[in-house]
C-alpha cells in the first residue's frame, strides 16, 4: 500500500508540473527601430494576458474574500499576485555597422489602472520623470553583435506590487519603484492593509524599445499559470471567451495649493 501511495503522489506531482508548464503568449514578437532612411528610434508594443472569463465559482470566492477584508468585491482583483509567474525574455541585435546604445523599458497595468510615467511630469522644467516599472538601463552593444537578457519572474512580481503602490495607494513612484517590497507590500488600500496575495497582478505589459541606431528587439512573454485561468488557446481563443482588459490610465491628483 505504501508503494502505491508513493507512486500516486509522484504521479500527482508530475501532473501538477505539467499544469504549470511555461507558455509563451503569442503576438508581435519584435520591434525594429533606426531603419535606414527613418528617424524613428523608439518603438512600443502592448501585450495583454489572455485570461479566461471569471467563473461564477471564482466570483463567489472573490466576493467572500472581499467581505472578509471589509471591501467591496469590485475592489478585489480577479487576477492577483501569485496567480501567475511572468517573465519577459529578450534579445537585441545591433544591425548597424557601429557600436550603439539601447534601452528596454516595461510599464503596464492591472485590471484597474495602467501606469504612464510622463503623467507625473507637470512642469518639464521642474519635474523629473519617474522611472518605469522595469528596465530603462543603458545597454552598450557592439556593431553586428547580439545581447540577451530577461526580466525575471521576481521582477515582474515586484512591478505588480509597485503598480498597486503608485495607483491605488498613491505612493510616490520614485519611492515605489526604488524600494523592494517582494515580501512585505506595505500597501494600504483603504480601508484595509491588503496581504500580498490580495494585490492585483499585472495583466498588461507595455514594452518600449529605444536605440540610437538600427537595432531590433525580439522578445517573448513567458507565463507559468498556477491557477489554471490562462486560456488554453491564448490569443487564438474565440472572442468572448477571454477577458478584454480595459484599465484606466492613472493620472496623479494635482499637488495641494
C-alpha positions as CSV (number, residue, x, y, z in Angstrom):
1,X,0.0,0.0,0.0
2,X,2.8,2.4,0.9
3,X,4.5,1.8,-2.5
4,X,1.2,2.6,-4.3
5,X,0.8,5.8,-2.3
6,X,4.3,6.9,-3.3
7,X,3.6,6.2,-7.0
8,X,0.3,8.1,-6.8
9,X,1.9,11.0,-5.1
10,X,4.7,11.1,-7.7
11,X,2.0,11.0,-10.5
12,X,0.2,13.9,-8.9
13,X,3.4,15.9,-8.8
14,X,4.1,15.2,-12.4
15,X,0.6,16.3,-13.3
16,X,0.9,19.5,-11.3
17,X,4.2,20.3,-13.0
18,X,2.6,19.8,-16.4
19,X,-0.3,22.0,-15.5
20,X,2.1,24.8,-14.7
21,X,4.5,24.3,-17.7
22,X,5.6,27.7,-19.1
23,X,3.6,29.1,-22.0
24,X,4.6,31.8,-24.4
25,X,1.9,34.4,-25.2
26,X,1.9,34.9,-29.0
27,X,1.6,38.2,-30.8
28,X,4.1,40.7,-32.2
29,X,7.5,39.4,-31.2
30,X,9.9,42.1,-32.4
31,X,10.4,45.9,-32.5
32,X,12.8,47.3,-35.1
33,X,14.0,50.9,-34.9
34,X,16.5,53.1,-36.7
35,X,16.0,51.6,-40.1
36,X,18.0,53.4,-42.8
37,X,16.1,56.5,-44.1
38,X,13.9,56.6,-41.0
39,X,14.2,58.9,-38.0
40,X,12.2,56.6,-35.7
41,X,14.4,55.3,-32.9
42,X,11.6,54.3,-30.4
43,X,9.0,51.5,-30.7
44,X,6.3,50.3,-28.4
45,X,4.1,47.3,-28.1
46,X,1.4,46.3,-25.7
47,X,0.7,42.7,-24.7
48,X,-2.4,41.6,-22.7
49,X,-2.6,38.3,-20.9
50,X,-5.5,36.2,-22.4
51,X,-7.3,35.2,-19.2
52,X,-10.5,33.2,-19.2
53,X,-13.7,34.9,-18.1
54,X,-14.3,34.7,-14.4
55,X,-16.5,31.7,-13.5
56,X,-19.4,32.0,-11.0
57,X,-17.4,30.0,-8.5
58,X,-14.4,32.3,-8.8
59,X,-16.7,35.4,-8.4
60,X,-18.3,34.0,-5.3
61,X,-14.9,33.2,-3.8
62,X,-13.7,36.7,-4.6
63,X,-16.8,38.2,-3.0
64,X,-16.3,36.2,0.1
65,X,-12.7,37.2,0.4
66,X,-13.7,40.9,-0.2
67,X,-16.3,40.6,2.6
68,X,-13.6,39.2,4.9
69,X,-11.4,42.2,4.1
70,X,-14.2,44.6,4.5
71,X,-14.1,46.0,1.0
72,X,-16.4,45.9,-2.0
73,X,-16.0,43.0,-4.3
74,X,-15.1,45.4,-7.1
75,X,-12.0,46.5,-5.1
76,X,-10.5,43.0,-5.2
77,X,-8.9,41.9,-8.4
78,X,-9.9,38.8,-10.3
79,X,-6.2,38.1,-11.1
80,X,-4.0,38.6,-8.1
81,X,-0.3,38.4,-7.3
82,X,0.7,34.7,-7.2
83,X,-1.8,33.5,-9.8
84,X,0.9,33.8,-12.5
85,X,4.6,34.0,-12.7
86,X,5.6,36.1,-15.7
87,X,9.0,36.7,-17.2
88,X,10.0,38.6,-20.4
89,X,12.9,37.1,-22.4
90,X,14.6,39.5,-24.8
91,X,17.3,39.7,-27.4
92,X,18.7,42.8,-29.0
93,X,20.5,42.7,-32.4
94,X,22.6,45.6,-33.5
95,X,22.2,45.7,-37.2
96,X,24.3,48.8,-37.7
97,X,28.0,48.9,-38.6
98,X,29.0,50.6,-35.3
99,X,28.6,50.3,-31.6
100,X,25.4,51.7,-30.2
101,X,23.2,52.1,-27.1
102,X,19.7,50.7,-26.5
103,X,17.2,50.7,-23.6
104,X,14.2,48.5,-22.8
105,X,11.5,49.8,-20.5
106,X,8.4,48.0,-19.3
107,X,5.3,49.5,-17.8
108,X,1.8,48.2,-17.9
109,X,-1.3,47.7,-15.9
110,X,-3.6,45.5,-13.8
111,X,-7.3,45.3,-14.2
112,X,-7.8,48.7,-12.6
113,X,-5.0,51.0,-13.8
114,X,-2.1,51.3,-16.1
115,X,1.0,53.5,-15.4
116,X,2.4,56.1,-17.7
117,X,5.5,57.9,-16.1
118,X,5.1,61.1,-18.2
119,X,1.7,61.8,-16.5
120,X,3.7,62.7,-13.4
121,X,5.6,65.5,-15.2
122,X,3.6,68.6,-14.6
123,X,6.3,71.1,-15.4
124,X,9.0,69.7,-17.7
125,X,11.5,72.3,-16.5
126,X,11.0,71.4,-12.8
127,X,9.7,67.8,-12.6
128,X,11.9,64.7,-13.2
129,X,10.1,61.9,-15.0
130,X,9.8,58.9,-12.6
131,X,11.3,55.5,-13.6
132,X,9.4,52.8,-15.4
133,X,8.2,49.7,-13.5
134,X,11.2,47.8,-15.1
135,X,14.2,48.4,-17.1
136,X,15.5,51.7,-18.7
137,X,19.1,50.7,-18.2
138,X,21.6,51.8,-20.9
139,X,22.9,48.8,-22.8
140,X,26.0,49.1,-25.0
141,X,26.0,46.7,-28.0
142,X,28.9,46.2,-30.3
143,X,28.4,46.5,-34.1
144,X,26.6,43.5,-35.5
145,X,26.5,42.0,-32.0
146,X,23.7,40.4,-30.1
147,X,22.7,40.9,-26.4
148,X,20.3,38.7,-24.5
149,X,18.6,39.1,-21.1
150,X,15.4,38.6,-19.2
151,X,13.0,40.5,-16.9
152,X,12.7,37.8,-14.2
153,X,9.6,36.5,-12.5
154,X,10.5,38.2,-9.2
155,X,11.0,41.5,-11.1
156,X,7.6,41.3,-12.7
157,X,6.1,40.3,-9.3
158,X,7.7,43.4,-7.7
159,X,6.4,45.5,-10.6
160,X,2.9,44.4,-9.9
161,X,3.3,45.5,-6.2
162,X,4.8,48.8,-7.3
163,X,1.9,49.4,-9.6
164,X,-0.6,49.0,-6.8
165,X,1.5,51.3,-4.6
166,X,1.6,54.0,-7.3
167,X,-2.0,53.8,-8.3
168,X,-4.4,52.7,-5.6
169,X,-2.2,53.5,-2.6
170,X,-0.9,56.8,-4.3
171,X,2.7,56.3,-3.2
172,X,5.3,58.5,-5.0
173,X,6.5,56.4,-7.9
174,X,10.2,57.1,-7.1
175,X,9.6,55.5,-3.6
176,X,7.6,52.7,-5.0
177,X,9.9,51.6,-7.8
178,X,13.2,52.1,-5.9
179,X,12.0,50.1,-2.9
180,X,11.8,46.4,-2.9
181,X,8.6,45.1,-1.3
182,X,8.6,41.5,-2.5
183,X,7.9,40.0,1.0
184,X,6.0,42.9,2.5
185,X,3.9,45.0,0.2
186,X,3.3,47.8,2.6
187,X,0.3,48.9,0.5
188,X,-2.6,50.5,2.3
189,X,-5.7,50.4,0.1
190,X,-8.4,52.0,2.2
191,X,-9.9,50.8,4.3
192,X,-7.6,47.8,4.9
193,X,-4.0,46.7,4.6
194,X,-4.2,44.1,1.9
195,X,-2.0,41.0,2.1
196,X,0.4,40.1,-0.7
197,X,-2.0,37.6,-2.3
198,X,-4.8,40.2,-2.5
199,X,-2.8,42.6,-4.6
200,X,-3.6,42.9,-8.3
201,X,-1.3,41.0,-10.8
202,X,-0.1,42.9,-13.9
203,X,-2.1,41.7,-16.9
204,X,-0.9,44.3,-19.4
205,X,2.7,44.8,-20.5
206,X,3.8,47.9,-22.4
207,X,7.3,47.3,-23.8
208,X,9.3,50.3,-25.1
209,X,12.5,49.8,-27.1
210,X,14.8,52.7,-27.8
211,X,18.1,52.7,-29.7
212,X,20.4,55.2,-31.2
213,X,20.9,53.3,-34.5
214,X,19.5,50.4,-36.5
215,X,18.6,47.6,-34.0
216,X,15.8,45.1,-33.4
217,X,14.4,43.8,-30.2
218,X,13.0,40.2,-30.1
219,X,11.0,39.2,-27.0
220,X,8.8,36.6,-25.6
221,X,6.3,36.8,-22.7
222,X,6.6,33.6,-20.7
223,X,3.8,32.7,-18.2
224,X,3.5,30.0,-15.6
225,X,-0.2,29.7,-14.7
226,X,-0.6,28.5,-11.1
227,X,-4.4,29.0,-11.0
228,X,-5.3,27.5,-14.4
229,X,-7.1,30.6,-15.8
230,X,-4.9,31.4,-18.8
231,X,-7.0,30.5,-21.8
232,X,-5.8,27.2,-23.5
233,X,-5.9,28.8,-26.9
234,X,-4.2,32.0,-25.7
235,X,-4.8,34.9,-28.2
236,X,-6.3,32.5,-30.7
237,X,-9.3,32.0,-28.4
238,X,-12.7,32.9,-29.8
239,X,-13.9,36.4,-28.9
240,X,-16.0,36.4,-25.7
241,X,-14.0,33.6,-24.1
242,X,-11.3,35.7,-22.5
243,X,-11.2,39.0,-20.6
244,X,-10.8,42.2,-22.6
245,X,-8.8,44.3,-20.1
246,X,-9.7,48.0,-20.0
247,X,-7.7,49.6,-17.2
248,X,-7.8,53.4,-16.9
249,X,-4.7,55.4,-17.3
250,X,-3.6,56.6,-13.8
251,X,-3.4,60.3,-13.5
252,X,-2.0,61.5,-10.2
253,X,-4.0,64.0,-8.2
254,X,-2.8,67.7,-8.5
255,X,-0.5,68.8,-5.8
256,X,-2.0,70.7,-2.9
257,X,-2.1,74.5,-3.3
